[in-house]
Amino acid sequence: MFVSFSYPKLKRSAIERWDQQADRRSWLAKGLRARLISETSKSVARSVLTIKTLVALCPMIGLLGTVTGMVSVFDVMAISGTGNARAMASGVYRATLPTMAGMVVALSGIYFSVQLENLATRERRELEDELGSH
C-alpha cells in the first residue's frame, strides 16, 4: 500500500526538489541528489524490512502452537495413558495445524517480500534515472 499510495507523492516531492536546484554539477548538488535518492529508497526499504520481520516470525508463532498442542497431548497421556490414540489425536491436530499454517504463511511471505524488495530496487533505479535526466 505504501508503494501504491504514499511513495508516488514522496517521489514527486524529491523530483520537484531536484528541479528547483539550479546547479546540478557541483559537489553540493550531487550530494543533494544522493540524499534525495537515499531518503526515498529508505522509506520503501523500511516497509520491506517490516514485512520480512513478520515473515520471519511466522514459523515461531507456528512453533508456539505446536508447543501448546503437545502440552495437550501430554495432558491426555497423563489422564488416560498412552493407549488411547483417539484422545491424543486432537492434541496432535492442535500441534500440527499451527505449524503448517506458520510455514505456509512464511513460505508465501518470502515470495512476496522478494517481490517487494525487487520493486523497491526498481523504484530506486527509476528515481536515480529521473533525477539524472532532469
Beta strands, then each sheet from edge to edge (+ up, - down):
end
